Amino acid sequence: GAVVSQHPSRVICKSGTSVKIECRSLDFQATTMFWYRQFPKKSLMLMATSNEGSKATYEQGVEKDKFLINHASLTLSTLTVTSAHPEDSSFYICSATDRGNSPLHFGNGTRLTVT
Amino acid sequence: GESVGLHLPTLSVQEGDNSIINCAYSNSASDYFIWYKQESGKGPQFIIDIRSNMDKRQGQRVTVLLNKTVKHLSLQIAATQPGDSAVYFCAENPWGSQGNLIFGKGTKLSVKP
């Protein structure tokens, strides 16, 4: 089945630094990838939709200059959290689909802790 | 606003019993629904999906029921096992295209041995 790989699984960074998270579709091409954020014991909240070769579409309330998304190829999307603050600490999850209107396949998430 | 919600935030069952997890959705335009299982520290794992032209779909030990009249979705797990312990999310897609799922709040299923 379709596999989505996310890296790193955990990262700790200092306030003010930037962190890049990678999301790869391993055995399929994903023209669209999605980035979610999840707080403890909460549901997933869509942050942005990442389209290959074009600008990402951000959900309301998500700062595009804060959360930079690049979808350079059909198998890779990256999320960069810039000038990280402690309140950016969260579980970030990416997803992708290999065909239209099919279930999303999720990565295993990245636990970001900003100190 | 439109949302997907769950009736029970937690559910505790005995190993071997059947589990039923419920979900209410409010967007009548939704035509695609998915159940995901999320274990601690991991991403959601696809369990089963159903489209609005169906009212029941069965998988291995799981059944999803869709009642469009009352906008209700349920996940039934037969012979629940300890490995089924996780948080279960329902998700809906009101836009008729891939992605952009709206997730419910989640139900934590605990299976007692």
Chai-1 contact restraints between the chains, C-beta under 6 A:
chainA,res_idxA,chainB,res_idxB,connection_type,confidence,min_distance_angstrom,max_distance_angstrom,comment,restraint_id
A,T32,B,G99,contact,1.0,0.0,6.0,A-B,restraint_1
A,F34,B,G99,contact,1.0,0.0,6.0,A-B,restraint_2
A,S43,B,F103,contact,1.0,0.0,6.0,A-B,restraint_3
A,S43,B,K105,contact,1.0,0.0,6.0,A-B,restraint_4
A,S43,B,G106,contact,1.0,0.0,6.0,A-B,restraint_5
A,L44,B,F103,contact,1.0,0.0,6.0,A-B,restraint_6
A,I93,B,G43,contact,1.0,0.0,6.0,A-B,restraint_7
A,T97,B,Q98,contact,1.0,0.0,6.0,A-B,restraint_8
A,G100,B,Q98,contact,1.0,0.0,6.0,A-B,restraint_9
A,N101,B,Q98,contact,1.0,0.0,6.0,A-B,restraint_10
A,P103,B,I34,contact,1.0,0.0,6.0,A-B,restraint_11
A,P103,B,F46,contact,1.0,0.0,6.0,A-B,restraint_12
A,P103,B,D49,contact,1.0,0.0,6.0,A-B,restraint_13
A,F106,B,G43,contact,1.0,0.0,6.0,A-B,restraint_14
A,F106,B,P44,contact,1.0,0.0,6.0,A-B,restraint_15
A,G107,B,G43,contact,1.0,0.0,6.0,A-B,restraint_16
A,N108,B,K42,contact,1.0,0.0,6.0,A-B,restraint_17
A,N108,B,G43,contact,1.0,0.0,6.0,A-B,restraint_18
A,G109,B,G43,contact,1.0,0.0,6.0,A-B,restraint_19
